Amino acid sequence: IQMEYISLESGNHLITEMGIGPEHSHRARLATSLLAKTAIGDLTDQEPFRSVFAQHDAQEPLNGTCIHRATRNYGTRSTTLVKLDREKSQWQVWHKEGAACVGTFAAPVHVCITSAT
């Protein structure tokens, strides 16, 4: 396993199993484009995220943001949303097992970040 530290600017960032940012796949470019058009708000409304991460492409299934390839045992296994509020030093984490197009995200886990000093 290779670990890498990357400092991210404020804003939305997409991280997939293939890397960070839109340049590593069509799926990442699609999700990044859809996220840029989505009003994020406080993340209590899950529907904008479902619309981003539950996109299917009937012509080219691997190009959607939600993939179902049962014959190849390949597809979306989970989706996680993380919001970092730097002013409050607090993380909120929403996680959903399985495909994004089915069910809802679990209630957020709140994590406060405190300094060791």
C-alpha positions as CSV (number, residue, x, y, z in Angstrom):
1,I,0.0,0.0,0.0
2,Q,1.3,3.4,-0.9
3,M,0.3,6.3,1.3
4,E,0.5,9.9,0.1
5,Y,-0.2,13.2,1.8
6,I,-1.8,15.9,-0.3
7,S,-2.9,19.3,0.9
8,L,-6.3,20.2,-0.6
9,E,-7.6,23.7,-1.2
10,S,-11.0,24.6,0.1
11,G,-13.8,23.3,-2.0
12,N,-15.2,20.0,-3.2
13,H,-12.8,17.1,-4.0
14,L,-13.6,13.7,-5.4
15,I,-11.5,10.7,-4.3
16,T,-12.1,7.3,-5.8
17,E,-10.3,4.0,-5.7
18,M,-8.3,5.2,-8.7
19,G,-7.1,8.6,-7.3
20,I,-7.9,12.1,-6.4
21,G,-9.5,14.5,-8.9
22,P,-11.2,14.3,-12.3
23,E,-8.3,13.4,-14.5
24,H,-8.0,9.7,-13.7
25,S,-11.3,8.5,-15.3
26,H,-14.5,9.3,-17.2
27,R,-16.5,8.5,-14.0
28,A,-14.4,10.9,-11.9
29,R,-14.8,13.7,-14.6
30,L,-18.6,13.1,-14.6
31,A,-18.9,13.2,-10.8
32,T,-16.7,16.3,-10.6
33,S,-18.8,18.0,-13.2
34,L,-22.1,17.1,-11.4
35,L,-20.7,18.1,-8.0
36,A,-19.8,21.5,-9.4
37,K,-23.5,22.0,-10.4
38,T,-24.8,20.8,-7.0
39,A,-25.8,23.1,-4.1
40,I,-24.0,21.4,-1.2
41,G,-25.4,23.3,1.8
42,D,-25.3,21.5,5.2
43,L,-25.5,18.0,3.7
44,T,-28.8,17.3,5.5
45,D,-30.5,16.8,2.2
46,Q,-29.2,13.6,0.6
47,E,-31.0,13.9,-2.7
48,P,-28.4,16.2,-4.4
49,F,-25.7,13.6,-3.6
50,R,-27.9,10.7,-4.7
51,S,-28.3,12.5,-8.0
52,V,-24.5,12.8,-8.4
53,F,-23.5,9.3,-7.2
54,A,-26.4,7.3,-8.6
55,Q,-25.8,8.1,-12.3
56,H,-26.1,5.1,-14.6
57,D,-24.9,4.9,-18.2
58,A,-26.9,2.3,-20.1
59,Q,-24.6,2.4,-23.2
60,E,-21.3,2.2,-21.3
61,P,-22.0,1.0,-17.7
62,L,-18.4,1.7,-16.5
63,N,-18.9,5.4,-17.3
64,G,-21.7,6.0,-14.7
65,T,-21.0,7.1,-11.2
66,C,-23.0,4.1,-9.9
67,I,-21.9,0.8,-11.5
68,H,-23.6,-2.6,-11.4
69,R,-21.7,-5.4,-13.1
70,A,-22.9,-8.6,-11.3
71,T,-21.6,-10.8,-14.1
72,R,-18.0,-9.5,-13.3
73,N,-18.5,-9.1,-9.6
74,Y,-17.7,-5.4,-10.1
75,G,-19.6,-2.3,-9.1
76,T,-20.1,0.4,-6.5
77,R,-19.5,-1.0,-3.0
78,S,-20.0,2.1,-0.9
79,T,-20.1,5.9,-0.9
80,T,-18.7,8.2,1.7
81,L,-19.2,11.9,2.1
82,V,-16.9,13.9,4.3
83,K,-17.4,17.5,5.2
84,L,-14.6,19.4,7.1
85,D,-15.5,22.6,8.8
86,R,-12.1,24.2,9.4
87,E,-13.6,27.1,11.5
88,K,-15.2,24.7,13.9
89,S,-12.4,22.0,13.6
90,Q,-15.1,19.4,13.0
91,W,-15.6,16.6,10.5
92,Q,-19.0,15.1,9.5
93,V,-18.9,11.7,7.8
94,W,-21.8,10.1,6.0
95,H,-21.4,6.5,4.8
96,K,-23.5,4.2,2.8
97,E,-22.7,0.5,2.0
98,G,-23.8,-0.7,-1.4
99,A,-24.8,1.1,-4.5
100,A,-25.6,4.9,-4.2
101,C,-28.9,4.4,-6.1
102,V,-30.4,2.2,-3.3
103,G,-31.2,3.2,0.3
104,T,-29.9,6.2,2.2
105,F,-26.8,7.4,3.9
106,A,-26.4,6.6,7.6
107,A,-26.8,9.5,10.1
108,P,-23.6,11.5,10.1
109,V,-20.8,10.8,12.5
110,H,-19.4,14.0,14.0
111,V,-15.7,14.1,14.9
112,C,-14.2,17.1,16.6
113,I,-10.5,17.8,15.9
114,T,-8.5,19.1,18.9
115,S,-4.9,20.0,19.0
116,A,-2.5,18.0,21.1
117,T,-1.0,21.2,22.6
